[in-house]
Amino acid sequence: MTPATAPSPSSTSISVTPHQIWLRSRGVLLAALLLVVAAIALAAARSGDQHGRLDPRSTDRYGSRAIAELLKEHGISVRVVTTLRDAVSATGPDTTLLVTAPNLLTPHQQRALHKATATTTGRTVLLGADSPSLGTLAPGVHAKPAVPVVARPPYCSSPAARRAGAVETGGIRYAAQRLDAEACYPAGGLPSVLLLRRPSAGDTVLLGSPDFLYNERLNHQGNASLALQLLGSRAHLVWYLPSLTDSSATGSAAGGDGTTGGRSSLIELIPSGWLWGTLQLAVAAVLAAVWRARRLGPLVAERLPVAIRASESTEGRARLSRRANARDRAAASLRHATRAKLAPLAGVSPGDADSAAVLLPALSARLGPAHGNLSDLLFGPAPADDRALVLLADRLDSLEREVRTS
């Protein structure tokens, strides 16, 4: 018979192999890959809708080429600019300046634009202007919560609005603290189209939503009529598409045209939507951490993958204690186990098994006064060496047998 050989260290190693790591992580990697592919596919599918939004050169459904061509047919020249310098230089008494995204302008860009338009008799049209830009571009006007875009009647005396009739308006609503403001297309008592007149100067038109300028909506209701009258009141239309790549957004040194001011901080250059999104993600991360950190009820005992005999577990703990010279812990464990077994035999409750004042009198009454010193045996000091520990274990076994047979 061939003697059994001891297993090699490599066969009993508990280190994780690369194959095991791959098996454990392939599910997570596959889920991450699917998430990335889905995100790319969604971005690609939506990129067509975002491309050319409000661009008078775009024929997409969210583009604005239809109204640009319609204005040209009525003799209005349309010029597209993407920098603040070009927009400011094009302002004049016979020019309408359309700003498609005033909220993207940095504070010093807004100041420069307001300075250029305040000294001319032309018209300025702001699409979707909100709190980040109203304080500078339209002082005295405050933004109110947005409403859905639906067909609304004008409910005002403006000739342009009355000729256009019902128009698909909505979005941001405005509250003006001035008497020379004409409010049209109200929703909930607040206008979504506001015309501000300045004495001996031009006027400013605030549109809460640009939807009626889209190609897909221009032929609905009176959208085309209102767009023609608002954008075609002057001979020239400058269509300003603000860009984050505009050099004036960096706050470089001024060149005398009012297009630049002091240097802007990094926070000022970040669009407000990104800041709010980052704040929401931070709050979500904190809530997720709190949710994952809390304990939901008591701990649940988990089944071991392999059944281990009690004798093997006891032997393993004994070897660990011997290696650490932990005779005090071993003696305390032996005495505690013996006291737990003797307490019910002596008529003592399990809760008082570790109380010398309760357990010792009960054992003395059961064994008689002639028995040895039980206090040192059950509650005494730790053994000085291994031999004394073995002797303590034998004496505890003898005491347990004596109590059971008495």
C-alpha atoms as one frame of an Amber mdcrd trajectory, in Angstrom:
protein
   0.000   0.000   0.000   1.412   3.319  -1.031   1.653   5.787   1.879  -0.318
   8.981   1.520   1.800  11.930   0.567   1.325  15.362   2.033  -0.237  17.866
  -0.333   2.173  20.302  -1.877   2.010  23.967  -0.801   0.817  24.948  -4.250
  -2.189  22.624  -4.068  -3.367  24.066  -0.746  -2.650  27.711  -1.565  -5.552
  30.058  -0.931  -4.273  32.709  -3.358  -6.628  33.642  -6.186  -5.528  32.666
  -9.676  -5.992  34.924 -12.722  -8.595  32.493 -14.069 -10.631  32.809 -10.864
 -10.367  36.604 -11.011 -11.671  36.537 -14.588 -14.592  34.272 -13.644 -15.564
  36.529 -10.776 -15.252  39.831 -12.611 -16.524  38.972 -16.089 -20.132  39.694
 -15.116 -19.274  43.171 -13.863 -17.098  43.874 -16.905 -19.854  42.731 -19.255
 -22.394  44.973 -17.514 -20.000  47.945 -17.711 -19.370  47.267 -21.417 -23.100
  47.113 -22.142 -23.598  50.383 -20.245 -20.885  52.128 -22.272 -22.282  50.803
 -25.562 -25.796  51.915 -24.613 -24.537  55.384 -23.664 -22.675  55.735 -26.970
 -25.702  54.546 -28.938 -28.003  56.949 -27.085 -25.609  59.854 -27.611 -25.330
  59.016 -31.301 -29.108  58.771 -31.632 -29.647  62.128 -29.957 -26.757  63.909
 -31.593 -28.856  64.593 -34.666 -31.454  66.405 -32.557 -28.867  68.558 -30.792
 -26.821  69.423 -33.856 -27.753  72.789 -35.309 -30.287  73.728 -32.634 -31.592
  77.248 -33.438 -29.017  77.539 -36.199 -30.460  79.438 -39.200 -28.294  77.285
 -41.474 -29.669  73.980 -40.160 -32.557  72.084 -41.762 -32.962  69.721 -38.779
 -36.262  69.799 -36.974 -34.697  71.884 -34.200 -32.877  74.143 -36.649 -34.163
  77.551 -37.779 -33.435  77.721 -41.482 -37.131  78.023 -42.328 -37.581  81.355
 -40.538 -34.239  82.596 -41.899 -35.337  81.899 -45.476 -38.711  83.491 -44.788
 -37.009  86.648 -43.496 -34.791  86.792 -46.569 -37.875  86.594 -48.804 -39.166
  89.703 -47.016 -35.927  91.588 -47.696 -34.304  91.080 -44.280 -30.605  90.203
 -44.361 -29.580  87.430 -41.946 -26.026  87.225 -40.662 -24.762  84.454 -38.345
 -22.053  85.282 -35.768 -20.503  83.098 -33.087 -18.269  85.569 -31.219 -19.134
  88.456 -28.964 -16.825  90.799 -30.890 -18.764  90.245 -34.126 -22.120  90.565
 -32.359 -21.199  93.862 -30.708 -19.693  95.334 -33.851 -22.859  94.517 -35.837
 -25.269  96.353 -33.548 -26.922  99.461 -34.940 -30.230 101.340 -35.277 -31.330
  99.236 -38.256 -30.284  95.896 -36.745 -32.048  93.241 -34.669 -29.634  91.221
 -32.513 -30.933  87.742 -31.677 -29.085  86.001 -28.799 -29.978  82.298 -28.811
 -28.346  81.340 -25.485 -27.817  84.376 -23.227 -27.330  82.161 -20.178 -24.116
  80.769 -21.697 -22.476  84.194 -21.679 -20.033  84.916 -18.874 -20.735  87.923
 -16.623 -18.258  90.186 -18.385 -19.662  89.118 -21.796 -23.137  90.033 -20.598
 -21.945  93.438 -19.411 -20.235  94.127 -22.719 -23.309  93.085 -24.698 -25.627
  95.226 -22.574 -23.313  98.234 -22.914 -23.287  97.898 -26.716 -27.065  97.474
 -27.103 -28.067 100.148 -24.564 -26.654 102.937 -26.736 -28.414 101.986 -29.973
 -31.998 102.186 -31.190 -31.937  98.656 -32.537 -33.759  95.658 -31.119 -32.346
  92.873 -28.941 -34.134  89.523 -28.723 -33.150  87.137 -25.898 -34.241  83.492
 -26.100 -34.880  81.678 -22.817 -33.083  84.269 -20.679 -33.073  83.111 -17.048
 -31.696  84.368 -13.731 -27.995  83.985 -14.759 -28.395  86.658 -17.463 -31.506
  88.732 -16.714 -29.860  90.833 -13.992 -27.391  92.260 -16.522 -29.161  92.089
 -19.872 -32.653  93.079 -18.633 -32.408  94.910 -15.283 -35.640  94.983 -13.325
 -36.961  91.717 -14.791 -37.119  88.490 -12.781 -37.514  84.931 -14.079 -40.294
  82.716 -12.785 -40.671  78.900 -13.041 -41.124  77.538 -16.558 -44.399  76.191
 -17.935 -45.099  73.792 -20.829 -45.083  75.128 -24.379 -48.632  75.166 -25.756
 -50.717  77.390 -28.048 -51.726  80.506 -26.116 -53.644  83.667 -27.121 -51.777
  86.978 -26.813 -54.001  88.788 -24.280 -52.142  92.069 -24.914 -52.431  95.185
 -27.063 -49.213  94.644 -29.039 -49.999  94.960 -32.775 -47.546  92.162 -33.640
 -49.097  89.752 -31.122 -52.664  90.625 -32.104 -51.915  90.005 -35.801 -50.222
  86.692 -35.017 -52.975  85.427 -32.725 -52.396  82.169 -30.845 -48.731  81.124
 -30.773 -46.959  78.161 -29.223 -45.291  79.862 -26.280 -44.317  78.981 -22.723
 -41.060  78.184 -20.985 -39.631  80.866 -18.694 -42.111  83.479 -17.463 -41.161
  87.029 -16.513 -42.134  89.576 -13.888 -41.223  93.172 -14.819 -40.912  96.007
 -12.297 -41.301  98.760 -14.865 -44.212 100.563 -16.578 -42.783 100.577 -20.120
 -43.078  96.824 -20.531 -45.658  95.089 -22.709 -46.566  91.604 -21.471 -48.033
  89.058 -23.894 -48.986  85.374 -23.969 -49.435  84.972 -20.206 -49.396  81.642
 -18.388 -50.563  81.615 -14.806 -50.777  85.390 -14.793 -47.172  85.939 -15.946
 -46.093  86.662 -19.542 -43.886  84.335 -21.563 -43.217  87.107 -24.131 -42.129
  90.488 -22.780 -41.325  93.653 -24.758 -39.176  96.213 -22.904 -38.997  99.738
 -24.297 -36.182 102.103 -23.374 -36.568 105.895 -23.653 -34.647 107.324 -26.633
 -33.193 103.873 -27.323 -34.135 100.541 -28.805 -36.159  97.780 -27.229 -35.543
  94.315 -25.806 -37.758  91.292 -26.416 -37.690  88.385 -23.949 -38.959  85.055
 -25.249 -39.462  82.416 -22.573 -39.159  79.609 -25.111 -37.624  79.516 -28.608
 -39.799  76.600 -29.750 -41.869  78.573 -32.253 -38.651  79.354 -34.171 -37.908
  75.667 -34.859 -38.349  74.334 -38.388 -40.874  71.722 -37.254 -43.097  74.276
 -35.471 -42.925  77.322 -37.710 -46.085  76.443 -39.656 -48.165  75.873 -36.505
 -50.691  78.422 -35.259 -49.380  81.979 -35.683 -45.736  81.058 -35.055 -44.423
  82.284 -38.407 -46.294  85.588 -38.150 -44.952  86.413 -34.704 -41.410  85.350
 -35.647 -41.463  87.553 -38.762 -42.684  90.613 -36.847 -40.287  90.218 -33.910
 -37.195  89.446 -35.995 -38.043  91.495 -39.072 -38.690  94.919 -37.527 -35.246
  96.122 -38.742 -33.534  95.729 -42.080 -30.766  93.514 -40.731 -30.839  90.506
 -38.386 -27.696  89.382 -36.576 -28.155  85.800 -35.366 -25.757  85.346 -32.441
 -24.943  81.726 -31.487 -22.791  81.994 -28.300 -19.903  79.539 -28.202 -17.830
  78.305 -25.277 -14.763  78.511 -27.535 -15.154  82.274 -27.934 -11.895  83.939
 -26.849 -13.851  86.671 -25.035 -15.167  84.038 -22.604 -11.694  83.699 -21.056
 -11.686  87.281 -19.779  -8.525  88.298 -21.669  -7.291  91.839 -21.796  -9.735
  94.341 -23.256  -9.170  95.850 -26.660 -11.319  98.925 -26.335 -14.464  97.495
 -27.918 -16.058  96.567 -24.672 -16.018  92.880 -25.443 -13.782  91.889 -22.570
 -13.460  92.740 -18.932 -11.560  91.371 -15.971 -10.462  87.745 -15.861 -13.169
  85.207 -15.073 -12.661  82.343 -12.659 -13.000  78.721 -13.682 -16.344  78.460
 -11.865 -17.752  81.391 -13.880 -16.759  79.706 -17.144 -18.611  76.482 -16.279
 -22.262  76.523 -17.413 -24.745  76.559 -14.540 -26.241  73.242 -15.623 -22.942
  71.442 -15.015 -22.645  72.954 -11.534 -26.147  71.842 -10.582 -25.503  68.404
 -12.038 -22.293  68.026 -10.024 -24.102  69.081  -6.854 -26.858  66.539  -7.477
 -24.312  63.783  -8.069 -22.535  64.681  -4.813 -25.804  64.523  -2.865 -26.664
  61.187  -4.517 -23.225  59.795  -3.602 -23.654  60.818   0.051 -27.135  59.274
   0.206 -25.838  56.078  -1.398 -23.004  55.909   1.142 -25.457  56.354   4.033
 -27.771  53.727   2.547 -24.989  51.163   2.104 -23.458  51.849   5.531 -26.507
  51.135   7.647 -27.255  47.664   9.053 -30.596  46.206   8.058 -31.450  43.981
  11.052 -29.256  41.440  12.861 -26.300  39.695  11.295 -27.186  36.596   9.296
 -25.207  33.423   9.848 -23.693  32.270   6.583 -23.222  28.631   5.798 -19.642
  27.538   5.423 -18.738  26.078   2.044 -17.198  23.048   3.788 -18.370  21.211
   6.928 -15.720  21.382   9.683 -15.749  19.014  12.658 -15.912  20.536  16.097
 -12.773  18.636  17.124 -10.808  20.128  14.233 -11.990  23.648  15.070 -11.079
  23.150  18.741  -7.672  21.767  17.839  -7.012  24.660  15.470  -7.883  27.271
  18.094  -5.724  25.431  20.645  -2.731  25.538  18.310  -3.219  29.229  17.703
  -3.389  29.896  21.443  -0.265  27.815  22.058   1.649  29.624  19.324   0.720
  32.960  20.898   1.431  31.685  24.472  -2.116  32.745  25.326  -2.485  30.535
  28.408  -4.644  33.171  30.065  -7.218  33.086  27.265  -7.137  29.276  27.131
  -7.657  29.006  30.898 -10.463  31.587  30.805 -12.180  29.666  27.993 -11.914
  26.363  29.890 -13.250  27.858  33.115 -16.114  29.601  31.352 -17.174  26.375
  29.621 -17.031  24.465  32.914 -19.048  27.113  34.763 -21.692  27.048  31.996
 -22.031  23.271  32.397 -22.058  23.283  36.224 -24.577  26.122  36.666 -27.723
  24.149  35.649 -26.525  21.113  37.635 -26.244  23.255  40.756 -29.605  24.988
  40.180 -28.110  28.276  39.051 -29.464  30.220  36.080 -27.163  30.546  33.023
 -26.999  34.308  33.556 -25.348  33.795  36.979 -22.860  31.150  35.805 -19.996
  33.691  35.838 -20.953  35.136  39.246 -18.745  33.719  42.006 -21.148  34.982
  44.702 -23.957  32.839  43.307 -22.256  29.808  41.742 -19.754  28.926  44.496
 -22.313  28.635  47.379 -24.549  26.458  45.192 -21.671  24.099  44.313 -20.529
  23.936  47.982 -24.042  22.999  49.034 -24.131  20.207  46.414 -20.620  18.801
  47.047 -20.326  19.472  50.780 -17.881  21.554  52.799 -15.121  18.947  52.561
 -14.430  19.759  48.912 -11.332  21.739  47.941 -11.096  25.428  47.151 -13.543
  25.914  44.270 -12.823  29.646  43.983  -9.235  29.165  42.784 -10.294  26.374
  40.451 -13.160  28.203  38.747 -12.115  31.871  39.154  -8.405  31.724  39.871
  -5.403  33.272  38.096  -3.984  32.116  34.774  -1.576  29.135  34.801   2.111
  29.948  34.827   3.133  27.320  32.221   1.714  24.678  29.882   1.963  21.960
  32.531  -0.171  23.979  34.920  -2.697  24.591  32.105  -2.998  20.826  31.462
  -3.414  20.209  35.187  -6.164  22.868  35.312  -8.028  21.151  32.464  -7.850
  17.785  34.274  -9.110  19.279  37.539 -12.007  20.961  35.765 -13.010  17.663
  34.110 -12.838  15.909  37.475 -15.007  18.606  39.082 -17.620  18.287  36.330
 -17.797  14.484  36.732 -18.043  14.824  40.502 -20.918  17.284  40.299 -22.790
  15.083  37.829 -22.490  11.986  40.027 -23.242  13.715  43.338
